[in-house]
Amino acid sequence: MQRYIQAGKFKAECLRIMEEVNKSGYELIITKRHEPIAKLCPIEASDTSLFGKMKGTVHVKGDITQPIDEAWDADS
């Protein structure tokens, strides 16, 4: 459901209106001189967790526990 509000009224009551839109889920069309200029709608919540987001993106080539064939001196 879409509702309309004048820009001046939106400016005066912005924070309350944003909270109402977030709770109700309705879209709000902001008008200026009876012309639509912006649309305010709630953002859909994302249920994805960052934990495990990179699963399956790293592939190990060879044995990672064996020493490499590179000469180096850790004390220098």
Secondary structure, 3 states (H helix, E strand, C coil): CEEEEEHHHHHHCHHHHHHHHHHHCCEEEEEECCEEEEEECCCCCCCCCCCCCCCCCCCCCCCCCCCCCCCCCCCC
